[in-house]
């Protein structure tokens, strides 16, 4: 896999600087094209007891949302090293429909970059991130809302449990791992012997792809997500690669514990695939 076609999900003007600095640098590193998906959320239907929203109000809110996304895109595009390598696609829909539409769009790109929702400010839609992760069939880089500056690939940590989601994330992340200065494969021991650990085989696999990776064994704890984030912080890692885990419920997904912890408390870019 090569990274030549990147999708960036833009939900607000505030996100343009964070997403722009990271996405432009990553695109430059891989000589990739950037498409910005501007999400313009339509007003949800009014509760039945309120009747319908006044037409003028709906039009005004939609116009303001469209202007915000267009201005944010202009700011994003002006910072691009190659202006002709960036384009805008708009999605206008109610929040739930918008999340599904972005996931469908993401299927046409190598990698999607989204911003972590900020629960304190109410910016960002968690359902959109989850939809891209679980329904696009593609890998996703989730940036923490505290992210500053360009993409860095000095040290990448791979969380490995031998599962299908972890294998998919590893395969999708291979182009980034090949450019990393240091790669560590982290697995939880759970009292097993070193010969039994799933990371032994995967380090050999990475070596055959030209990636020299060191296997690190951590004692297994109840909160795997917190352990991974703590280790990544202690090691000053630039990215964490892991599988995105969820439990299917009809067509929806309930986040697995580690995935939920990571998405809520992340402090570094997370490369996820499901």
Secondary structure, 3 states (H helix, E strand, C coil): CCCCEEEEEECCCCHHHHHHHHHHHHHHHHCCEEEEEEEEECCCCCCHHHCCCCHHHHHHHHHHHHHHHHHHHHHHHHCCCCHHHEEEEEEEECHHHHHHHHHHHHCCCCEEEEECCECCCCECCHHHHHHHHHHCCCEEEEECCCCCCCCCCCEEEEECCCCHHHHHHHHHHHHHHHHCCEEEEEEECCCCCHHHCCHHHHHHHHHHCCCCEEEEEECCCCCHHHHHHHHHHHCCCCEEEEECCEEEECCEEEECHHHHHHHHHCCCEEEEEC
